[in-house]
Every structure is written in structure tokens, then in C-alpha cells.
Amino acid sequence: MEIHDDNKRVLQGLSLIRTIVLNKVGPMDTTHNISMVRVNYQDGADTASLTATSTAQHASSGTGRDPNGTKYTVGGEYSVDLIKDEAGVWKIKKLVLNVIWTSGDASLMQPPQK
């Protein structure tokens, strides 16, 4: 997984993705809206690609419904490479999030201070 923001992070391996992304975002009050999905696939191929736009709004856990609560919103585009495995199941080979814009308090996405 690659995240193309100001830091252009590359995350490899499920445990690293869990630590960096899921453990932080998972407990948050958040919505991720995906639209404009476009799939590029050739008949008979075992690879494909897709692109999609996204808008993701984040709030600290339990504060999402507070109209005056702190929020952080990210708009971007996903580029995904897919591969079909031996069982015929499509799986993600590579996922890139290109962050196009942000709004709000980015500190919500930082690890808590110790």
C-alpha cells in the first residue's frame, strides 16, 4: 500500500498496514466514500486495474456526531492493481492512495503523545 501525501509513505506487509492504518483509523468515527470506480480488464486476463475517487472524513472515537467536533477530511484517488489467484479469486496486488486535498485538523491522524 502506498499513500502519496506530503510524506509519500510506502507500507508493505499486513502487520505494518495494521499498525499504521487500521489501529489508528479503525477506532475512529469515520466514513470513507468511494465513487467513480473504473475497472480496466481484458477478457481472459489474470490481471486488472482500477481507479476510484474517495472522500474520507475522520473524527476521534465517540465525537463523530458532534457538529462542532474536530474533523479531518481527505480527498483522493485510489489506483489498484489486481491479480487473480489459482482459485479464481481477485486479490489486491498493489494499492496507491494519491491524496489530492485535505481539510480540517490533521493532528487527528497522529499517534497519541506519550
Biopython code that builds the backbone (N, CA, C, O; Angstrom):
import numpy as np
from Bio.PDB.StructureBuilder import StructureBuilder

atoms = [
    (1, "MET", "N", (0.855, -1.173, 0.000)),
    (1, "MET", "CA", (0.000, 0.000, 0.000)),
    (1, "MET", "C", (0.894, 1.227, 0.000)),
    (1, "MET", "O", (1.836, 1.317, 0.787)),
    (2, "GLU", "N", (0.602, 2.157, -0.871)),
    (2, "GLU", "CA", (1.312, 3.432, -0.903)),
    (2, "GLU", "C", (0.326, 4.548, -0.619)),
    (2, "GLU", "O", (-0.811, 4.516, -1.089)),
    (3, "ILE", "N", (0.760, 5.529, 0.146)),
    (3, "ILE", "CA", (-0.042, 6.722, 0.393)),
    (3, "ILE", "C", (0.767, 7.906, -0.105)),
    (3, "ILE", "O", (1.797, 8.248, 0.476)),
    (4, "HIS", "N", (0.308, 8.529, -1.172)),
    (4, "HIS", "CA", (1.027, 9.659, -1.752)),
    (4, "HIS", "C", (0.457, 10.955, -1.180)),
    (4, "HIS", "O", (-0.452, 11.562, -1.746)),
    (5, "ASP", "N", (1.014, 11.356, -0.047)),
    (5, "ASP", "CA", (0.680, 12.635, 0.565)),
    (5, "ASP", "C", (1.979, 13.416, 0.674)),
    (5, "ASP", "O", (2.903, 13.174, -0.102)),
    (6, "ASP", "N", (2.073, 14.326, 1.597)),
    (6, "ASP", "CA", (3.306, 15.096, 1.743)),
    (6, "ASP", "C", (4.495, 14.205, 2.115)),
    (6, "ASP", "O", (5.642, 14.563, 1.847)),
    (7, "ASN", "N", (4.229, 13.053, 2.727)),
    (7, "ASN", "CA", (5.298, 12.163, 3.180)),
    (7, "ASN", "C", (5.572, 11.004, 2.229)),
    (7, "ASN", "O", (6.573, 10.307, 2.392)),
    (8, "LYS", "N", (4.706, 10.779, 1.238)),
    (8, "LYS", "CA", (4.791, 9.661, 0.281)),
    (8, "LYS", "C", (5.255, 8.377, 0.971)),
    (8, "LYS", "O", (6.362, 7.889, 0.740)),
    (9, "ARG", "N", (4.384, 7.851, 1.817)),
    (9, "ARG", "CA", (4.688, 6.643, 2.578)),
    (9, "ARG", "C", (4.419, 5.393, 1.748)),
    (9, "ARG", "O", (3.471, 5.348, 0.963)),
    (10, "VAL", "N", (5.253, 4.393, 1.928)),
    (10, "VAL", "CA", (5.041, 3.079, 1.335)),
    (10, "VAL", "C", (4.943, 2.093, 2.488)),
    (10, "VAL", "O", (5.885, 1.940, 3.265)),
    (11, "LEU", "N", (3.794, 1.421, 2.597)),
    (11, "LEU", "CA", (3.567, 0.455, 3.664)),
    (11, "LEU", "C", (3.542, -0.933, 3.048)),
    (11, "LEU", "O", (2.741, -1.197, 2.152)),
    (12, "GLN", "N", (4.409, -1.821, 3.515)),
    (12, "GLN", "CA", (4.455, -3.177, 2.979)),
    (12, "GLN", "C", (4.255, -4.166, 4.115)),
    (12, "GLN", "O", (4.844, -4.023, 5.187)),
    (13, "GLY", "N", (3.438, -5.149, 3.878)),
    (13, "GLY", "CA", (3.175, -6.183, 4.864)),
    (13, "GLY", "C", (1.938, -5.867, 5.682)),
    (13, "GLY", "O", (1.707, -4.726, 6.082)),
    (14, "LEU", "N", (1.151, -6.902, 5.922)),
    (14, "LEU", "CA", (-0.112, -6.729, 6.624)),
    (14, "LEU", "C", (0.074, -6.176, 8.029)),
    (14, "LEU", "O", (-0.715, -5.334, 8.458)),
    (15, "SER", "N", (1.098, -6.625, 8.763)),
    (15, "SER", "CA", (1.281, -6.145, 10.137)),
    (15, "SER", "C", (1.593, -4.655, 10.159)),
    (15, "SER", "O", (1.129, -3.949, 11.054)),
    (16, "LEU", "N", (2.361, -4.162, 9.202)),
    (16, "LEU", "CA", (2.672, -2.732, 9.152)),
    (16, "LEU", "C", (1.438, -1.928, 8.778)),
    (16, "LEU", "O", (1.203, -0.857, 9.338)),
    (17, "ILE", "N", (0.650, -2.430, 7.840)),
    (17, "ILE", "CA", (-0.587, -1.737, 7.465)),
    (17, "ILE", "C", (-1.534, -1.693, 8.655)),
    (17, "ILE", "O", (-2.169, -0.668, 8.905)),
    (18, "ARG", "N", (-1.635, -2.803, 9.397)),
    (18, "ARG", "CA", (-2.477, -2.801, 10.608)),
    (18, "ARG", "C", (-1.994, -1.758, 11.602)),
    (18, "ARG", "O", (-2.793, -0.988, 12.135)),
    (19, "THR", "N", (-0.691, -1.729, 11.854)),
    (19, "THR", "CA", (-0.131, -0.817, 12.848)),
    (19, "THR", "C", (-0.317, 0.633, 12.449)),
    (19, "THR", "O", (-0.742, 1.449, 13.267)),
    (20, "ILE", "N", (-0.008, 0.968, 11.209)),
    (20, "ILE", "CA", (-0.033, 2.361, 10.767)),
    (20, "ILE", "C", (-1.443, 2.834, 10.440)),
    (20, "ILE", "O", (-1.802, 3.964, 10.771)),
    (21, "VAL", "N", (-2.242, 2.001, 9.804)),
    (21, "VAL", "CA", (-3.545, 2.442, 9.308)),
    (21, "VAL", "C", (-4.693, 1.948, 10.184)),
    (21, "VAL", "O", (-5.408, 2.757, 10.777)),
    (22, "LEU", "N", (-4.876, 0.649, 10.272)),
    (22, "LEU", "CA", (-6.068, 0.111, 10.924)),
    (22, "LEU", "C", (-6.127, 0.401, 12.417)),
    (22, "LEU", "O", (-7.198, 0.725, 12.931)),
    (23, "ASN", "N", (-5.005, 0.295, 13.128)),
    (23, "ASN", "CA", (-5.032, 0.555, 14.569)),
    (23, "ASN", "C", (-5.355, 2.008, 14.878)),
    (23, "ASN", "O", (-5.908, 2.299, 15.939)),
    (24, "LYS", "N", (-5.026, 2.921, 13.984)),
    (24, "LYS", "CA", (-5.326, 4.342, 14.194)),
    (24, "LYS", "C", (-6.719, 4.691, 13.686)),
    (24, "LYS", "O", (-7.513, 5.278, 14.421)),
    (25, "VAL", "N", (-7.021, 4.343, 12.456)),
    (25, "VAL", "CA", (-8.286, 4.741, 11.838)),
    (25, "VAL", "C", (-9.444, 3.861, 12.307)),
    (25, "VAL", "O", (-10.568, 4.345, 12.441)),
    (26, "GLY", "N", (-9.185, 2.584, 12.558)),
    (26, "GLY", "CA", (-10.237, 1.649, 12.937)),
    (26, "GLY", "C", (-11.126, 2.112, 14.076)),
    (26, "GLY", "O", (-12.347, 2.027, 13.948)),
    (27, "PRO", "N", (-10.578, 2.599, 15.190)),
    (27, "PRO", "CA", (-11.415, 3.023, 16.316)),
    (27, "PRO", "C", (-12.098, 4.382, 16.118)),
    (27, "PRO", "O", (-12.967, 4.750, 16.908)),
    (28, "MET", "N", (-11.727, 5.115, 15.098)),
    (28, "MET", "CA", (-12.273, 6.460, 14.897)),
    (28, "MET", "C", (-13.716, 6.406, 14.400)),
    (28, "MET", "O", (-14.162, 5.389, 13.868)),
    (29, "ASP", "N", (-14.436, 7.504, 14.578)),
    (29, "ASP", "CA", (-15.713, 7.706, 13.898)),
    (29, "ASP", "C", (-15.345, 8.216, 12.511)),
    (29, "ASP", "O", (-14.856, 9.337, 12.371)),
    (30, "THR", "N", (-15.574, 7.410, 11.498)),
    (30, "THR", "CA", (-15.106, 7.768, 10.170)),
    (30, "THR", "C", (-16.028, 7.209, 9.094)),
    (30, "THR", "O", (-16.675, 6.177, 9.275)),
    (31, "THR", "N", (-16.069, 7.906, 7.987)),
    (31, "THR", "CA", (-16.741, 7.408, 6.794)),
    (31, "THR", "C", (-15.769, 7.511, 5.630)),
    (31, "THR", "O", (-15.003, 8.469, 5.528)),
    (32, "HIS", "N", (-15.810, 6.521, 4.763)),
    (32, "HIS", "CA", (-14.999, 6.513, 3.551)),
    (32, "HIS", "C", (-15.952, 6.267, 2.388)),
    (32, "HIS", "O", (-16.554, 5.199, 2.281)),
    (33, "ASN", "N", (-16.080, 7.250, 1.532)),
    (33, "ASN", "CA", (-16.986, 7.158, 0.389)),
    (33, "ASN", "C", (-16.169, 6.996, -0.884)),
    (33, "ASN", "O", (-15.317, 7.826, -1.202)),
    (34, "ILE", "N", (-16.440, 5.921, -1.604)),
    (34, "ILE", "CA", (-15.725, 5.601, -2.838)),
    (34, "ILE", "C", (-16.687, 5.781, -4.007)),
    (34, "ILE", "O", (-17.821, 5.304, -3.966)),
    (35, "SER", "N", (-16.229, 6.473, -5.047)),
    (35, "SER", "CA", (-17.082, 6.689, -6.216)),
    (35, "SER", "C", (-16.232, 6.699, -7.484)),
    (35, "SER", "O", (-15.006, 6.604, -7.438)),
    (36, "MET", "N", (-16.918, 6.814, -8.602)),
    (36, "MET", "CA", (-16.275, 6.864, -9.921)),
    (36, "MET", "C", (-15.306, 5.699, -10.123)),
    (36, "MET", "O", (-14.183, 5.889, -10.589)),
    (37, "VAL", "N", (-15.748, 4.499, -9.770)),
    (37, "VAL", "CA", (-14.916, 3.305, -9.920)),
    (37, "VAL", "C", (-14.822, 2.946, -11.401)),
    (37, "VAL", "O", (-15.839, 2.808, -12.081)),
    (38, "ARG", "N", (-13.604, 2.799, -11.887)),
    (38, "ARG", "CA", (-13.345, 2.428, -13.280)),
    (38, "ARG", "C", (-12.437, 1.201, -13.279)),
    (38, "ARG", "O", (-11.360, 1.221, -12.684)),
    (39, "VAL", "N", (-12.876, 0.134, -13.946)),
    (39, "VAL", "CA", (-12.114, -1.110, -13.995)),
    (39, "VAL", "C", (-11.563, -1.307, -15.397)),
    (39, "VAL", "O", (-12.281, -1.149, -16.384)),
    (40, "ASN", "N", (-10.281, -1.652, -15.480)),
    (40, "ASN", "CA", (-9.625, -1.958, -16.745)),
    (40, "ASN", "C", (-9.298, -3.453, -16.733)),
    (40, "ASN", "O", (-8.429, -3.908, -15.990)),
    (41, "TYR", "N", (-10.017, -4.209, -17.578)),
    (41, "TYR", "CA", (-9.878, -5.663, -17.602)),
    (41, "TYR", "C", (-10.015, -6.156, -19.039)),
    (41, "TYR", "O", (-10.888, -5.707, -19.782)),
    (42, "GLN", "N", (-9.150, -7.075, -19.414)),
    (42, "GLN", "CA", (-9.230, -7.722, -20.722)),
    (42, "GLN", "C", (-9.763, -9.139, -20.532)),
    (42, "GLN", "O", (-9.325, -9.844, -19.622)),
    (43, "ASP", "N", (-10.705, -9.569, -21.381)),
    (43, "ASP", "CA", (-11.255, -10.929, -21.287)),
    (43, "ASP", "C", (-10.141, -11.966, -21.217)),
    (43, "ASP", "O", (-9.206, -11.946, -22.017)),
    (44, "GLY", "N", (-10.255, -12.870, -20.250)),
    (44, "GLY", "CA", (-9.298, -13.954, -20.112)),
    (44, "GLY", "C", (-8.044, -13.608, -19.334)),
    (44, "GLY", "O", (-7.249, -14.499, -19.035)),
    (45, "ALA", "N", (-7.843, -12.358, -19.002)),
    (45, "ALA", "CA", (-6.629, -11.942, -18.288)),
    (45, "ALA", "C", (-6.700, -12.345, -16.817)),
    (45, "ALA", "O", (-7.783, -12.500, -16.252)),
    (46, "ASP", "N", (-5.526, -12.511, -16.209)),
    (46, "ASP", "CA", (-5.488, -12.784, -14.775)),
    (46, "ASP", "C", (-5.002, -11.568, -13.991)),
    (46, "ASP", "O", (-4.672, -11.668, -12.809)),
    (47, "THR", "N", (-4.964, -10.413, -14.668)),
    (47, "THR", "CA", (-4.661, -9.144, -14.005)),
    (47, "THR", "C", (-5.682, -8.107, -14.452)),
    (47, "THR", "O", (-6.287, -8.223, -15.518)),
    (48, "ALA", "N", (-5.855, -7.110, -13.627)),
    (48, "ALA", "CA", (-6.753, -5.996, -13.935)),
    (48, "ALA", "C", (-6.288, -4.807, -13.110)),
    (48, "ALA", "O", (-5.440, -4.941, -12.227)),
    (49, "SER", "N", (-6.845, -3.652, -13.404)),
    (49, "SER", "CA", (-6.548, -2.468, -12.600)),
    (49, "SER", "C", (-7.836, -1.676, -12.437)),
    (49, "SER", "O", (-8.786, -1.828, -13.205)),
    (50, "LEU", "N", (-7.840, -0.838, -11.428)),
    (50, "LEU", "CA", (-8.991, 0.043, -11.253)),
    (50, "LEU", "C", (-8.548, 1.352, -10.640)),
    (50, "LEU", "O", (-7.507, 1.436, -9.987)),
    (51, "THR", "N", (-9.355, 2.366, -10.863)),
    (51, "THR", "CA", (-9.184, 3.653, -10.199)),
    (51, "THR", "C", (-10.522, 4.037, -9.589)),
    (51, "THR", "O", (-11.578, 3.615, -10.062)),
    (52, "ALA", "N", (-10.466, 4.835, -8.543)),
    (52, "ALA", "CA", (-11.677, 5.317, -7.887)),
    (52, "ALA", "C", (-11.334, 6.577, -7.109)),
    (52, "ALA", "O", (-10.212, 6.732, -6.628)),
    (53, "THR", "N", (-12.300, 7.472, -6.987)),
    (53, "THR", "CA", (-12.100, 8.646, -6.149)),
    (53, "THR", "C", (-12.654, 8.353, -4.762)),
    (53, "THR", "O", (-13.521, 7.496, -4.591)),
    (54, "SER", "N", (-12.136, 9.080, -3.774)),
    (54, "SER", "CA", (-12.571, 8.840, -2.400)),
    (54, "SER", "C", (-12.624, 10.137, -1.610)),
    (54, "SER", "O", (-11.869, 11.077, -1.856)),
    (55, "THR", "N", (-13.533, 10.153, -0.664)),
    (55, "THR", "CA", (-13.594, 11.204, 0.343)),
    (55, "THR", "C", (-13.726, 10.495, 1.682)),
    (55, "THR", "O", (-14.631, 9.682, 1.867)),
    (56, "ALA", "N", (-12.837, 10.796, 2.610)),
    (56, "ALA", "CA", (-12.849, 10.137, 3.913)),
    (56, "ALA", "C", (-12.847, 11.201, 5.006)),
    (56, "ALA", "O", (-11.949, 12.041, 5.070)),
    (57, "GLN", "N", (-13.864, 11.151, 5.862)),
    (57, "GLN", "CA", (-13.941, 12.089, 6.986)),
    (57, "GLN", "C", (-13.634, 11.330, 8.269)),
    (57, "GLN", "O", (-14.126, 10.221, 8.477)),
    (58, "HIS", "N", (-12.817, 11.934, 9.130)),
    (58, "HIS", "CA", (-12.365, 11.300, 10.359)),
    (58, "HIS", "C", (-12.683, 12.190, 11.558)),
    (58, "HIS", "O", (-12.579, 13.414, 11.483)),
    (59, "ALA", "N", (-13.074, 11.556, 12.663)),
    (59, "ALA", "CA", (-13.274, 12.231, 13.946)),
    (59, "ALA", "C", (-12.817, 11.268, 15.033)),
    (59, "ALA", "O", (-12.858, 10.052, 14.847)),
    (60, "SER", "N", (-12.387, 11.804, 16.157)),
    (60, "SER", "CA", (-11.994, 10.942, 17.272)),
    (60, "SER", "C", (-13.171, 10.073, 17.683)),
    (60, "SER", "O", (-14.328, 10.460, 17.522)),
    (61, "SER", "N", (-12.869, 8.909, 18.210)),
    (61, "SER", "CA", (-13.903, 7.958, 18.616)),
    (61, "SER", "C", (-14.920, 8.613, 19.545)),
    (61, "SER", "O", (-14.560, 9.241, 20.541)),
    (62, "GLY", "N", (-16.197, 8.454, 19.199)),
    (62, "GLY", "CA", (-17.278, 8.990, 20.020)),
    (62, "GLY", "C", (-17.638, 10.434, 19.758)),
    (62, "GLY", "O", (-18.561, 10.956, 20.383)),
    (63, "THR", "N", (-16.928, 11.106, 18.838)),
    (63, "THR", "CA", (-17.187, 12.534, 18.595)),
    (63, "THR", "C", (-17.746, 12.820, 17.206)),
    (63, "THR", "O", (-17.971, 13.980, 16.863)),
    (64, "GLY", "N", (-17.970, 11.800, 16.414)),
    (64, "GLY", "CA", (-18.384, 11.996, 15.027)),
    (64, "GLY", "C", (-19.693, 12.739, 14.856)),
    (64, "GLY", "O", (-19.865, 13.447, 13.864)),
    (65, "ARG", "N", (-20.622, 12.599, 15.793)),
    (65, "ARG", "CA", (-21.921, 13.271, 15.675)),
    (65, "ARG", "C", (-21.921, 14.682, 16.246)),
    (65, "ARG", "O", (-22.918, 15.395, 16.130)),
    (66, "ASP", "N", (-20.832, 15.088, 16.851)),
    (66, "ASP", "CA", (-20.743, 16.438, 17.418)),
    (66, "ASP", "C", (-20.549, 17.432, 16.271)),
    (66, "ASP", "O", (-19.507, 17.408, 15.616)),
    (67, "PRO", "N", (-21.540, 18.318, 16.012)),
    (67, "PRO", "CA", (-21.412, 19.244, 14.883)),
    (67, "PRO", "C", (-20.246, 20.216, 15.037)),
    (67, "PRO", "O", (-19.766, 20.769, 14.047)),
    (68, "ASN", "N", (-19.788, 20.427, 16.265)),
    (68, "ASN", "CA", (-18.659, 21.330, 16.500)),
    (68, "ASN", "C", (-17.365, 20.572, 16.770)),
    (68, "ASN", "O", (-16.348, 21.178, 17.107)),
    (69, "GLY", "N", (-17.400, 19.248, 16.623)),
    (69, "GLY", "CA", (-16.218, 18.435, 16.902)),
    (69, "GLY", "C", (-15.147, 18.597, 15.836)),
    (69, "GLY", "O", (-15.413, 19.014, 14.709)),
    (70, "THR", "N", (-13.943, 18.258, 16.226)),
    (70, "THR", "CA", (-12.801, 18.338, 15.327)),
    (70, "THR", "C", (-12.891, 17.229, 14.281)),
    (70, "THR", "O", (-13.151, 16.071, 14.605)),
    (71, "LYS", "N", (-12.674, 17.602, 13.034)),
    (71, "LYS", "CA", (-12.742, 16.654, 11.916)),
    (71, "LYS", "C", (-11.500, 16.816, 11.026)),
    (71, "LYS", "O", (-10.844, 17.858, 11.017)),
    (72, "TYR", "N", (-11.209, 15.754, 10.289)),
    (72, "TYR", "CA", (-10.162, 15.796, 9.274)),
    (72, "TYR", "C", (-10.685, 15.030, 8.065)),
    (72, "TYR", "O", (-11.060, 13.863, 8.176)),
    (73, "THR", "N", (-10.708, 15.687, 6.920)),
    (73, "THR", "CA", (-11.252, 15.097, 5.702)),
    (73, "THR", "C", (-10.163, 15.020, 4.637)),
    (73, "THR", "O", (-9.371, 15.947, 4.468)),
    (74, "VAL", "N", (-10.139, 13.904, 3.930)),
    (74, "VAL", "CA", (-9.141, 13.661, 2.891)),
    (74, "VAL", "C", (-9.864, 13.311, 1.596)),
    (74, "VAL", "O", (-10.752, 12.459, 1.587)),
    (75, "GLY", "N", (-9.487, 13.963, 0.513)),
    (75, "GLY", "CA", (-9.993, 13.629, -0.812)),
    (75, "GLY", "C", (-8.852, 13.088, -1.647)),
    (75, "GLY", "O", (-7.753, 13.642, -1.634)),
    (76, "GLY", "N", (-9.103, 12.012, -2.372)),
    (76, "GLY", "CA", (-8.019, 11.446, -3.153)),
    (76, "GLY", "C", (-8.491, 10.485, -4.212)),
    (76, "GLY", "O", (-9.687, 10.338, -4.465)),
    (77, "GLU", "N", (-7.524, 9.835, -4.825)),
    (77, "GLU", "CA", (-7.798, 8.847, -5.860)),
    (77, "GLU", "C", (-7.019, 7.573, -5.554)),
    (77, "GLU", "O", (-5.823, 7.606, -5.266)),
    (78, "TYR", "N", (-7.725, 6.459, -5.623)),
    (78, "TYR", "CA", (-7.091, 5.151, -5.477)),
    (78, "TYR", "C", (-6.732, 4.615, -6.852)),
    (78, "TYR", "O", (-7.505, 4.736, -7.803)),
    (79, "SER", "N", (-5.546, 4.020, -6.944)),
    (79, "SER", "CA", (-5.124, 3.241, -8.109)),
    (79, "SER", "C", (-4.792, 1.852, -7.581)),
    (79, "SER", "O", (-3.984, 1.704, -6.664)),
    (80, "VAL", "N", (-5.418, 0.837, -8.164)),
    (80, "VAL", "CA", (-5.300, -0.515, -7.625)),
    (80, "VAL", "C", (-4.924, -1.486, -8.741)),
    (80, "VAL", "O", (-5.542, -1.494, -9.805)),
    (81, "ASP", "N", (-3.899, -2.305, -8.483)),
    (81, "ASP", "CA", (-3.548, -3.411, -9.370)),
    (81, "ASP", "C", (-4.104, -4.684, -8.751)),
    (81, "ASP", "O", (-3.918, -4.940, -7.561)),
    (82, "LEU", "N", (-4.792, -5.483, -9.571)),
    (82, "LEU", "CA", (-5.435, -6.710, -9.106)),
    (82, "LEU", "C", (-4.843, -7.919, -9.815)),
    (82, "LEU", "O", (-4.372, -7.821, -10.948)),
    (83, "ILE", "N", (-4.874, -9.060, -9.134)),
    (83, "ILE", "CA", (-4.403, -10.308, -9.730)),
    (83, "ILE", "C", (-5.357, -11.429, -9.318)),
    (83, "ILE", "O", (-5.841, -11.469, -8.187)),
    (84, "LYS", "N", (-5.614, -12.332, -10.256)),
    (84, "LYS", "CA", (-6.484, -13.475, -9.974)),
    (84, "LYS", "C", (-5.612, -14.638, -9.501)),
    (84, "LYS", "O", (-4.657, -15.020, -10.178)),
    (85, "ASP", "N", (-5.948, -15.201, -8.332)),
    (85, "ASP", "CA", (-5.151, -16.316, -7.817)),
    (85, "ASP", "C", (-5.574, -17.643, -8.454)),
    (85, "ASP", "O", (-6.455, -17.675, -9.313)),
    (86, "GLU", "N", (-4.937, -18.736, -8.022)),
    (86, "GLU", "CA", (-5.184, -20.056, -8.610)),
    (86, "GLU", "C", (-6.634, -20.497, -8.452)),
    (86, "GLU", "O", (-7.143, -21.260, -9.274)),
    (87, "ALA", "N", (-7.302, -20.024, -7.402)),
    (87, "ALA", "CA", (-8.702, -20.397, -7.149)),
    (87, "ALA", "C", (-9.681, -19.502, -7.899)),
    (87, "ALA", "O", (-10.894, -19.676, -7.786)),
    (88, "GLY", "N", (-9.156, -18.538, -8.670)),
    (88, "GLY", "CA", (-10.021, -17.632, -9.422)),
    (88, "GLY", "C", (-10.522, -16.447, -8.623)),
    (88, "GLY", "O", (-11.446, -15.752, -9.045)),
    (89, "VAL", "N", (-9.912, -16.213, -7.463)),
    (89, "VAL", "CA", (-10.310, -15.097, -6.598)),
    (89, "VAL", "C", (-9.432, -13.885, -6.915)),
    (89, "VAL", "O", (-8.206, -13.994, -6.953)),
    (90, "TRP", "N", (-10.068, -12.727, -7.141)),
    (90, "TRP", "CA", (-9.325, -11.497, -7.409)),
    (90, "TRP", "C", (-8.799, -10.932, -6.098)),
    (90, "TRP", "O", (-9.534, -10.832, -5.116)),
    (91, "LYS", "N", (-7.515, -10.561, -6.087)),
    (91, "LYS", "CA", (-6.876, -10.001, -4.894)),
    (91, "LYS", "C", (-6.100, -8.744, -5.268)),
    (91, "LYS", "O", (-5.662, -8.573, -6.406)),
    (92, "ILE", "N", (-5.943, -7.875, -4.280)),
    (92, "ILE", "CA", (-5.179, -6.645, -4.495)),
    (92, "ILE", "C", (-3.690, -6.968, -4.464)),
    (92, "ILE", "O", (-3.186, -7.559, -3.509)),
    (93, "LYS", "N", (-3.005, -6.574, -5.518)),
    (93, "LYS", "CA", (-1.550, -6.721, -5.585)),
    (93, "LYS", "C", (-0.877, -5.442, -5.094)),
    (93, "LYS", "O", (0.116, -5.489, -4.368)),
    (94, "LYS", "N", (-1.432, -4.298, -5.501)),
    (94, "LYS", "CA", (-0.865, -3.002, -5.109)),
    (94, "LYS", "C", (-1.999, -2.001, -5.000)),
    (94, "LYS", "O", (-2.889, -1.966, -5.850)),
    (95, "LEU", "N", (-1.968, -1.188, -3.952)),
    (95, "LEU", "CA", (-2.972, -0.152, -3.747)),
    (95, "LEU", "C", (-2.250, 1.156, -3.461)),
    (95, "LEU", "O", (-1.416, 1.228, -2.559)),
    (96, "VAL", "N", (-2.571, 2.184, -4.229)),
    (96, "VAL", "CA", (-1.968, 3.504, -4.045)),
    (96, "VAL", "C", (-3.081, 4.506, -3.786)),
    (96, "VAL", "O", (-4.042, 4.585, -4.550)),
    (97, "LEU", "N", (-2.950, 5.273, -2.708)),
    (97, "LEU", "CA", (-3.847, 6.396, -2.444)),
    (97, "LEU", "C", (-3.081, 7.670, -2.743)),
    (97, "LEU", "O", (-2.089, 7.976, -2.082)),
    (98, "ASN", "N", (-3.543, 8.412, -3.737)),
    (98, "ASN", "CA", (-2.964, 9.706, -4.069)),
    (98, "ASN", "C", (-3.827, 10.774, -3.403)),
    (98, "ASN", "O", (-4.943, 11.044, -3.849)),
    (99, "VAL", "N", (-3.312, 11.379, -2.339)),
    (99, "VAL", "CA", (-4.054, 12.415, -1.617)),
    (99, "VAL", "C", (-4.036, 13.684, -2.455)),
    (99, "VAL", "O", (-2.970, 14.219, -2.759)),
    (100, "ILE", "N", (-5.226, 14.165, -2.828)),
    (100, "ILE", "CA", (-5.348, 15.360, -3.660)),
    (100, "ILE", "C", (-5.594, 16.596, -2.809)),
    (100, "ILE", "O", (-5.049, 17.663, -3.093)),
    (101, "TRP", "N", (-6.408, 16.463, -1.770)),
    (101, "TRP", "CA", (-6.691, 17.601, -0.900)),
    (101, "TRP", "C", (-7.025, 17.109, 0.506)),
    (101, "TRP", "O", (-7.420, 15.960, 0.706)),
    (102, "THR", "N", (-6.855, 18.010, 1.471)),
    (102, "THR", "CA", (-7.233, 17.735, 2.857)),
    (102, "THR", "C", (-7.889, 18.974, 3.436)),
    (102, "THR", "O", (-7.701, 20.087, 2.946)),
    (103, "SER", "N", (-8.668, 18.755, 4.494)),
    (103, "SER", "CA", (-9.338, 19.861, 5.170)),
    (103, "SER", "C", (-9.500, 19.490, 6.637)),
    (103, "SER", "O", (-9.800, 18.340, 6.958)),
    (104, "GLY", "N", (-9.306, 20.447, 7.518)),
    (104, "GLY", "CA", (-9.524, 20.199, 8.935)),
    (104, "GLY", "C", (-8.229, 20.024, 9.700)),
    (104, "GLY", "O", (-7.170, 20.491, 9.281)),
    (105, "ASP", "N", (-8.331, 19.342, 10.831)),
    (105, "ASP", "CA", (-7.227, 19.206, 11.779)),
    (105, "ASP", "C", (-6.476, 17.891, 11.553)),
    (105, "ASP", "O", (-6.930, 16.830, 11.980)),
    (106, "ALA", "N", (-5.334, 17.970, 10.885)),
    (106, "ALA", "CA", (-4.541, 16.782, 10.557)),
    (106, "ALA", "C", (-3.976, 16.098, 11.795)),
    (106, "ALA", "O", (-3.566, 14.939, 11.718)),
    (107, "SER", "N", (-3.942, 16.783, 12.930)),
    (107, "SER", "CA", (-3.389, 16.164, 14.140)),
    (107, "SER", "C", (-4.224, 14.967, 14.595)),
    (107, "SER", "O", (-3.735, 14.136, 15.361)),
    (108, "LEU", "N", (-5.469, 14.864, 14.141)),
    (108, "LEU", "CA", (-6.289, 13.696, 14.473)),
    (108, "LEU", "C", (-5.653, 12.400, 13.981)),
    (108, "LEU", "O", (-5.906, 11.332, 14.539)),
    (109, "MET", "N", (-4.839, 12.488, 12.949)),
    (109, "MET", "CA", (-4.247, 11.299, 12.345)),
    (109, "MET", "C", (-2.897, 10.936, 12.962)),
    (109, "MET", "O", (-2.298, 9.930, 12.582)),
    (110, "GLN", "N", (-2.416, 11.737, 13.902)),
    (110, "GLN", "CA", (-1.125, 11.483, 14.533)),
    (110, "GLN", "C", (-1.283, 10.524, 15.704)),
    (110, "GLN", "O", (-2.345, 10.475, 16.324)),
    (111, "PRO", "N", (-0.223, 9.751, 16.017)),
    (111, "PRO", "CA", (-0.299, 8.890, 17.197)),
    (111, "PRO", "C", (-0.419, 9.742, 18.456)),
    (111, "PRO", "O", (0.071, 10.871, 18.483)),
    (112, "PRO", "N", (-1.067, 9.218, 19.504)),
    (112, "PRO", "CA", (-1.184, 9.993, 20.740)),
    (112, "PRO", "C", (0.181, 10.278, 21.346)),
    (112, "PRO", "O", (1.104, 9.471, 21.229)),
    (113, "GLN", "N", (0.302, 11.426, 21.993)),
    (113, "GLN", "CA", (1.543, 11.801, 22.682)),
    (113, "GLN", "C", (1.736, 10.911, 23.901)),
    (113, "GLN", "O", (0.779, 10.625, 24.621)),
    (114, "LYS", "N", (2.959, 10.477, 24.133)),
    (114, "LYS", "CA", (3.242, 9.637, 25.313)),
    (114, "LYS", "C", (3.753, 10.474, 26.450)),
    (114, "LYS", "O", (4.045, 9.946, 27.523)),
]
sb = StructureBuilder()
sb.init_structure("model")
sb.init_model(0)
sb.init_chain("A")
sb.init_seg("    ")
for serial, (resi, resn, name, xyz) in enumerate(atoms, 1):
    if name == "N":
        sb.init_residue(resn, " ", resi, " ")
    sb.init_atom(name, np.array(xyz, "f"), 0.0, 1.0, " ", f" {name:<3s}", serial, name[0])
structure = sb.get_structure()
